Amino acid sequence: MARTVKQGPVDAPLRKATPAPHWKQLRQGDRVRVALAPGFETGGLVDAITGDHTAVWVNLDGGRGRTLLHCSDGVEIFPEED
């Protein structure tokens, strides 16, 4: 027998997905510095960006592959100065 499931505030996202202002300046092909965790940073190139700038695909340097970063993941993406 199936139970009735109520959708409520518990099912809401934990925090609003709002990218930092500098994420909105990122463009495909930009060189960036990615802070994945305290004390761990790596460089890379922006491969793709969602239309609302909440998610960014980055090809990491050193053959570390392509990774998807979301603004609610707690990571920071900083454009590198030319």
Number of C-alpha atoms within 10 A of each C-alpha: 3 4 5 6 6 8 8 7 8 8 8 9 8 9 7 9 15 13 16 13 9 12 20 13 11 19 16 13 13 15 21 21 20 21 16 15 10 7 6 8 13 14 19 25 20 22 18 17 19 10 9 11 21 17 19 22 18 26 21 20 13 9 8 10 10 15 14 13 19 18 18 15 11 10 14 20 23 15 19 12 7 4
